[in-house]
Amino acid sequence: MGRFRFEAVILRRRIPSSRNRFLSRIAAFDLVWAGISPAVAFLVRDGRINSVHNIVIYCGIALGVSIVIFQWFRVSSSIPMFFSGHDALTLAQACFIIVAVTVALLFTFTRLNEAPRSVPFLHMFLLLSGLLGQRALSRLLAKRRFGNTSVFPGKSFENILIIKASRLAWFFSKMVEEFVSNDSRIVAILDERPWLHNRSLNGYQIVGPPDNLEKIVDEYAAHGVEIHKVVIAARRDSMNAETLAEVGAVCAAKNLNIEWLHEKIFYSSRVTGDALQAAAIRNIPAQKFVNGPYWAFKRLLDFAFSIVGLIAISPLATSVALLVFLDVGYPIVFWQQRIGHLGRPLHLYKFRTMRASFDRNGRPIESSERASSIGLFFRRSRLDEIPQLFNVLAGSMSLIGPRPLLPIDQPKTASIRLQVKPGISGLAQVNGGKLLSAEEKNALDSWYIQHASPLLDIKILFLSVLTLVRGDRRNEALISAALEEEIG
């Protein structure tokens, strides 16, 4: 379950920091309904308005809270025609928080003396129902306006049978309805799991197992429905070999086209960067020294020092954040995806030091014009790295360790550097930094992992401060030792 949730999260990539906007749109209906739904809740509860003054206060606070929460969740950003279950869940979360915060504020100042205890529940129900209802109506009207196309009488269609009731099958059925409904029709779905028979997926009946393909094709033919194509919505390795052989024989005998849906949609066979990364991770050799006692203790030290560090430098961090906001604007934090522990995607955070890549008219801005003296100072002094303490606190990074690399900079050969959490600073950064080659950095990172100790980490912390003062300097002796050890 945890792995599924992790994979589901990374499916939605974050937008570039320069594309973020401080304020998002709020639909007029959302704003109006957020203000009047509490009054409707009072009216439903009592059948009449008893205290106009208290209701006005409740509605005013609810409206103010709604504006903030709507901005935070960007509830009006979704397109009604494509409103999804994910959008509905986000809307429910936003409504719950709106009512909870409203009640908390009112209880603090008025103890909710004039509001029956059932009003917040009615408020929550009405607010969510109204927002969902408006979106459902908008989607229905949009479908009627754009989704219906005329069908010529007597027009022949390509009739399709789908094998495997899967999310891919659901996606394919929606694509057929949206784009080729005038040319193709899905007739039914076949699935080998008995408990799914006579149920439906997106309205299409699951009529039986794939083993009965020939019989089902003949039954539809007897009713005047000729099947033209069989689409398999599953990977080859997930299907029973005997079933595949049977399906192939029937399709060949009846001259039916057969398609593997995942191959049809994702036709490219090239190896992507993510695939190469995953292969490299699988080939990382197991190293006993990574599982030593210090590595288990290291997480506790990281957690403790990150909390202390965040508290200690909070005035400095606040000052830097304010200067960034005045210098380059909102948002003040920049993220960059790099390769983290065991090859997992890592969102590395920094204070922004560059202005947006494009001006208001969409024209690109030269890098020399985007940089500012304040931003350059923050980069030289490493003050832009302060937000990475939150990475350490969350457990995706360590204070000391190999610096996380961009996918393009990751060594092609399997490396032990991915077996440990990346660090804000590391051995390579204090023994040459930008003066090192990629091979030298990798050798120093490997050397650190094999010799990690509390004393070495303290030394790196001290050298990190020293490097900020004096700049990067190569340690030729350590670099040579690391290279020789890696070769050996």
Secondary structure, DSSP 8 states (H G I E B T S, - for coil): -HHHHHHHHHHS----GGG--SS----HHHHHHHHHHHHHHHHHHHSS-S-HHHHHHHHHHHHHHHHHHHHHHTTT-S-GGG--HHHHHHHHHHHHHHHHHHHHHHHHHHTTTTS-TTHHHHHHHHHHHHHHHHHHHHHHHHIIIII-----TT---EEEEEES-SHHHHHHHHHHHHHSTTTEEEEEEE-S-GGGTT-EETTEEEEE-GGGHHHHHHHHHHTT----EEEE-S-GGGS-HHHHHHHHHHHHHTT-EEEEHHHHHS---S--HHHHHHHHHHT----GGGGSHHHHHHHHHHHHHHHHHHHHTHHHHHHHHHHHHHHH-S--EEEEEEE-GGG-EEEEEEE--B--SB-TTS-B--HHHHB-HHHHHHHHTTGGGTTHHHHHHHTS-EEES---B-GGGS-SS--GGGGS--EEE-TTTTTTGGGS-HHHHHHHHHHHHHH--HHHHHHHHHHHHHHHHH-----HHHHHHHHHHHH-
